[in-house]
Amino acid sequence: MRVVHLSTADLNGGAARAAYRIHKALQGNGIQSEMVVNEVSSGDLSVHGPAGKLGKASSRLRCYVASPLKALLHTGNPVLHTPAIVPSGWPDKLNASDADVVHLHALHDEMLSIADIGRINKPLVWTLHDMWAFCGAEHYSDDGRWRRGYWPGNRPTHESGFDLNRWAWLRKRKHWRRPISIVTPSRWLADCASSSLLMHDWPVTVVPNCLDTDRWQPLPQSLARQLLGLPADGPLLLFGAIGGSQDLRKGFDLLLEALAQLRQRQPSLQLVVFGELAPADPPDLGFSIHYTGHLHDDLSLRALYSAADLFVLPSRQDNFPNTALEAQACGTPVVAFRTGGIPDIVDHLSTGYLAQPYDPQDLAAGIAWVLEDSLRYQTLGIAARSRAEQLWNPARVASLYLEVYRIALG
């Protein structure tokens, strides 16, 4: 069986890394898999990017073509919006290829237009890494239009100008006549897709993201801290997301409220933030904050998770964040809100703590609960590592995708 994956990137961003790991899991289990992206970072010969200077320049410029159109929408929803209007040559190439299955992933930056997706006549499988496929142009939404349809009468009050989301959604209805086999990493996103007006009668399967647990495993905490230049003593709380402190969806403001309540209870606590550089005016928490900047290689990230006493994920909305998988594979408990796909990752009171959404007081209670009992803390770490090995190992995930492919092939 030959599978061709389409993704905007292979390593740049959580969705790209998830897609690349699925690709490698399939290869590791005897499947002829290759990946096509606009932005190659891995150097992997089975990942193909734009050819020649013209192709590379075109891939970088595609996203700017839609910028004037996006500027016509005025919205209070700050997430990424993708109109997907720029045609590509991929449908003709894929249809003429010997691929048995075309596997779509996150398609940002105008890699593939909505009409292009409808023109692919190969068996299609689409792993959703966010809500874009069944929404309008937005990648996450909490206004519910995706359930009922994008009609003029249900436009949210925080939007004005050109209704880009309605226009994108109507184009999806027009061009996607044939149901696509949908895969979601979380039950939450599967429920969303199945209850959406666009995909309510499409096949939806839940398959988690995967992680090479031989590669991602704990390092001795003292060694990890030494390697990263972090304090040798005291509990370290880890938070990370690209631009996370500026992204309301990632909940950094809720974390700050929780930490304010821990000043007396955990006076020696220190915060480590990765994914961004130190701001000019960092928040005053009453204890130290260490900014690591952007860490891209797996060894540095593995050391960072191992150095931390726990990983906190205060997201208001998230699908199946790789960071929570990586932390648990390194034996680090996770504290998060019980929201989105996170309950599929964190086993409450077994591998971490799930706080009531979006209660900073309960989030603080969860952090304290993990840290205040050393025996319980060790048990949580062992269980987190075991969960990662059982649920997210590449062989298991590859076998689940093989079954999805067989069904798609009929």
C-alpha positions in Angstrom: 0.0 0.0 0.0 1.3 3.5 -0.9 0.2 6.5 1.1 0.9 10.1 0.3 0.5 12.6 3.1 -0.2 16.3 2.4 0.7 18.8 5.2 1.8 22.4 5.2 5.0 21.4 7.1 6.7 18.4 8.5 8.1 19.8 11.8 7.1 23.4 12.2 4.2 23.4 14.6 2.3 20.8 16.6 0.0 19.6 13.7 3.0 19.2 11.4 5.0 17.2 14.0 1.9 15.0 14.5 1.6 14.4 10.8 5.3 13.6 10.4 5.1 11.1 13.3 2.2 9.3 11.7 4.1 9.1 8.5 7.2 7.6 10.2 5.0 5.2 12.2 3.6 3.9 9.0 7.1 3.5 7.4 8.3 1.7 10.5 5.5 -0.8 10.1 6.2 -1.6 6.4 3.9 0.8 4.7 5.2 2.8 1.7 4.6 6.3 2.9 5.8 9.6 1.7 5.0 13.2 2.7 4.4 16.3 0.6 4.8 19.7 2.3 5.3 23.3 1.5 8.0 23.7 4.1 10.6 21.0 4.7 12.5 21.1 8.0 13.4 17.4 8.7 15.8 16.7 5.8 14.0 13.4 5.5 14.3 12.0 1.9 10.7 10.7 2.1 9.5 14.2 2.7 9.1 16.3 -0.5 8.9 20.0 -0.8 8.7 22.5 -3.6 11.2 22.0 -6.4 13.5 24.8 -7.7 13.7 28.4 -6.8 10.3 29.2 -8.5 8.5 26.5 -6.6 9.9 27.5 -3.2 9.2 31.2 -3.8 5.6 30.3 -4.9 5.0 28.2 -1.8 6.2 31.1 0.5 4.1 33.7 -1.3 0.8 31.7 -1.5 -0.4 32.7 1.9 0.0 36.4 1.0 -2.5 36.1 -1.9 -5.3 35.6 0.6 -4.3 38.5 2.9 -6.4 41.2 1.3 -9.5 39.0 1.5 -8.8 38.2 5.2 -8.4 41.9 5.9 -12.1 42.4 4.9 -13.2 40.3 8.0 -13.3 42.1 11.3 -13.6 39.5 14.1 -13.0 39.1 17.8 -11.8 35.5 17.2 -8.0 35.9 17.0 -7.2 32.4 15.8 -5.7 31.6 12.4 -8.1 32.0 9.4 -7.5 30.1 6.1 -9.7 31.0 3.2 -8.1 28.3 1.0 -8.7 30.0 -2.3 -5.4 29.7 -4.2 -5.5 26.8 -6.7 -2.6 24.3 -6.8 -1.5 21.6 -9.2 -1.8 18.8 -6.6 -5.2 17.2 -7.6 -3.9 16.4 -11.1 -0.6 15.1 -9.8 -2.2 13.0 -7.1 -4.9 11.6 -9.4 -2.2 10.6 -12.0 0.0 9.0 -9.3 0.1 5.4 -8.1 -0.9 6.4 -4.6 -3.5 4.1 -3.1 -4.6 6.6 -0.4 -4.2 10.4 -0.1 -3.9 11.4 3.5 -4.6 15.0 4.3 -3.4 16.8 7.5 -3.3 20.5 8.4 -3.4 22.6 5.3 -2.4 26.2 6.3 -0.9 28.9 4.2 -3.0 28.2 1.1 -1.3 24.9 0.3 -4.5 23.4 -1.1 -7.7 25.2 -2.0 -11.1 24.1 -1.0 -11.9 23.3 -4.6 -8.7 21.3 -4.9 -9.7 19.0 -2.1 -12.9 18.2 -3.9 -11.0 17.4 -7.1 -8.9 14.6 -5.6 -10.5 11.4 -6.8 -8.2 9.0 -4.9 -9.5 7.4 -1.6 -9.1 10.3 0.9 -8.4 10.1 4.6 -8.2 13.4 6.5 -6.7 13.7 10.0 -8.1 16.8 11.6 -5.7 18.6 13.9 -8.1 21.5 14.6 -11.7 22.5 13.6 -11.1 24.1 10.2 -12.4 21.3 8.0 -16.0 21.7 9.3 -15.9 25.4 10.2 -15.6 28.4 7.9 -12.2 29.9 7.5 -11.4 29.8 11.3 -9.4 27.0 12.8 -11.1 27.1 16.2 -14.6 28.4 17.0 -16.9 28.5 20.0 -19.8 30.3 18.3 -21.6 27.2 17.2 -22.2 28.2 13.5 -20.4 25.0 12.4 -23.3 23.0 14.0 -26.2 24.9 12.4 -24.7 26.3 9.3 -23.2 29.7 8.5 -26.3 31.8 7.9 -26.5 35.6 8.0 -28.9 35.5 10.9 -26.4 33.6 13.3 -23.3 35.7 12.7 -21.7 36.5 16.1 -21.8 40.1 17.3 -18.0 40.2 17.4 -17.8 40.0 13.6 -18.4 42.6 11.0 -17.3 43.3 7.4 -17.1 40.5 4.8 -18.4 37.2 6.2 -15.4 35.2 5.3 -16.4 32.3 7.4 -19.8 31.9 5.7 -18.2 32.3 2.3 -15.6 29.6 3.0 -18.1 27.2 4.5 -20.4 27.6 1.5 -17.5 26.7 -0.8 -16.9 23.6 1.3 -20.5 22.5 0.9 -20.3 23.1 -2.8 -17.0 21.3 -3.6 -17.0 18.5 -1.1 -19.7 16.3 -2.5 -18.1 13.0 -1.6 -17.8 12.1 2.0 -14.2 11.9 3.2 -12.9 9.4 5.8 -12.2 11.6 8.8 -9.8 10.8 11.6 -9.6 12.8 14.8 -7.0 12.3 17.6 -9.6 13.0 20.3 -13.1 12.0 21.1 -14.0 15.7 21.6 -13.1 16.6 18.0 -14.8 13.5 16.7 -18.0 14.6 18.5 -17.6 18.1 17.0 -17.2 16.7 13.4 -20.1 14.3 13.8 -22.4 17.0 15.1 -21.4 19.6 12.4 -23.8 20.3 9.6 -21.0 19.7 7.0 -19.8 16.3 8.2 -22.6 14.8 10.2 -23.0 11.9 7.9 -19.3 11.3 7.1 -17.3 8.4 8.7 -15.3 9.6 11.7 -12.7 7.4 13.5 -10.7 8.3 16.6 -7.0 7.5 16.4 -4.5 9.2 18.8 -1.4 10.9 17.8 1.7 8.8 18.2 5.1 9.2 19.9 8.3 7.2 19.7 8.5 6.2 23.3 12.0 4.7 22.8 13.1 8.1 21.7 11.0 10.1 24.3 11.8 8.7 27.7 12.9 10.3 31.0 16.4 11.6 31.7 17.6 12.0 35.3 16.2 15.3 36.5 19.5 16.6 37.9 21.2 15.9 34.6 18.4 17.5 32.6 18.5 20.7 34.7 22.3 20.8 34.4 22.1 20.5 30.6 19.6 23.3 30.3 21.1 25.6 33.0 18.0 25.5 35.2 18.1 25.7 39.0 19.1 22.4 40.6 16.8 22.8 43.6 13.1 23.6 44.0 10.0 22.6 42.0 9.9 23.7 38.4 6.5 24.2 36.7 6.7 24.0 32.9 4.4 25.8 30.4 4.9 25.9 26.7 3.2 26.9 23.5 4.4 28.9 20.4 3.3 32.4 21.3 1.4 30.8 24.2 1.4 33.8 26.5 -0.2 35.9 23.8 -2.7 33.3 22.6 -5.9 33.6 24.7 -6.9 30.1 23.7 -3.7 28.7 25.5 -4.9 30.2 28.8 -1.6 31.8 30.1 -3.8 34.4 31.9 -5.6 31.6 33.8 -2.2 30.1 34.7 -1.1 33.5 36.1 -4.2 33.6 38.3 -3.5 30.1 39.5 0.1 30.9 40.3 -0.9 34.0 42.3 -2.8 31.7 44.6 0.3 29.4 45.1 2.7 32.1 46.4 2.1 31.1 50.1 1.4 27.4 49.5 4.5 26.8 47.2 6.9 29.7 47.9 9.9 27.9 46.2 8.0 27.2 43.0 9.6 28.5 39.7 8.1 28.7 36.3 9.8 27.6 33.0 8.3 28.9 29.8 9.3 27.5 26.4 8.2 28.5 22.9 9.0 32.2 23.3 11.7 34.6 24.4 11.6 36.6 27.6 9.3 39.7 27.1 10.6 43.1 27.9 8.3 43.3 30.9 7.7 39.8 32.3 4.9 39.3 34.7 5.6 39.7 38.5 4.6 36.4 40.0 6.5 36.7 43.2 8.9 33.9 42.1 11.3 33.3 39.2 10.4 32.8 35.5 12.9 31.2 33.2 12.3 31.6 29.4 14.1 29.0 27.2 13.0 30.4 23.8 12.2 28.1 20.9 13.4 24.5 21.3 13.1 22.5 18.1 15.1 19.4 18.6 13.7 16.4 20.4 16.7 16.0 22.8 16.3 19.5 24.1 12.6 19.1 24.6 13.0 15.7 26.2 15.5 17.3 28.7 13.1 20.1 29.4 10.2 17.8 30.2 12.6 15.7 32.4 13.9 18.8 34.2 10.3 19.9 35.2 8.4 18.5 38.1 5.1 18.9 36.2 3.8 20.3 33.0 0.8 22.6 33.1 -1.6 23.0 30.2 -4.2 25.7 30.9 -5.7 25.8 27.4 -9.3 27.0 27.1 -9.6 24.9 23.9 -7.3 22.3 22.5 -7.5 19.1 20.4 -4.7 16.7 21.3 -1.6 18.7 22.1 1.7 16.9 21.5 3.2 18.6 24.5 1.1 16.6 26.9 2.1 13.4 25.2 5.7 14.3 25.3 5.6 15.3 29.0 4.0 12.0 30.1 6.4 9.9 27.9 9.2 11.6 29.9 7.5 10.6 33.2 6.2 14.2 34.0 2.7 14.5 35.3 0.3 17.0 33.6 -2.1 19.4 35.1 -4.7 20.8 32.8 -8.3 21.8 32.4 -10.9 19.2 31.6 -11.6 20.5 28.2 -11.4 19.6 24.5 -9.3 16.5 23.8 -7.2 16.8 26.9 -9.2 14.1 28.9 -8.1 11.6 26.3 -4.5 12.3 27.3 -4.5 12.9 31.0 -6.0 10.3 33.3 -7.3 12.3 36.2 -5.6 11.5 39.5 -3.6 8.8 37.8 -1.2 10.6 35.4 -2.0 14.1 36.5 -4.9 16.4 37.4 -7.8 17.7 35.4 -9.2 21.0 36.8 -12.7 22.3 36.3 -12.8 24.6 33.2 -11.6 27.4 33.5 -11.2 27.7 37.3 -7.8 29.1 38.3 -8.4 28.1 41.9 -8.9 24.4 40.9 -5.9 24.6 38.6 -3.8 25.8 41.5 -5.2 23.0 43.7 -4.2 20.5 41.0 -0.6 21.8 40.9 -0.3 21.7 44.7 -1.9 18.2 44.8 0.8 16.9 42.4 3.7 18.5 44.2 2.8 18.1 47.9 3.2 14.3 48.3 6.5 12.8 47.1 5.3 9.2 47.0 2.2 10.2 45.0 4.3 12.3 42.7 6.5 9.3 41.9 3.5 7.1 41.3 2.0 9.7 38.9 5.2 9.8 36.9 5.4 6.1 36.5 1.8 5.9 35.4 2.3 8.7 32.9 5.2 6.9 31.3 3.2 3.6 31.2 0.2 5.3 29.6 2.4 6.8 26.9 3.9 3.4 26.1 0.6 1.7 25.9 -1.6 4.2 24.0 0.7 6.2 21.7 3.4 3.9 20.6 3.9 4.0 16.8 3.1 0.4 16.1 -0.4 0.6 17.7 -1.2 3.9 15.9 0.0 2.5 12.6 -2.2 -0.5 12.9 -5.2 1.7 13.6 -4.5 3.8 10.5 -4.2 0.7 8.4 -7.7 -0.3 9.3 -8.9 3.2 8.4 -7.1 2.9 5.0 -8.7 -0.5 4.3 -12.2 0.9 5.0 -11.5 3.9 2.8 -10.3 1.6 0.0 -13.6 -0.3 0.2 
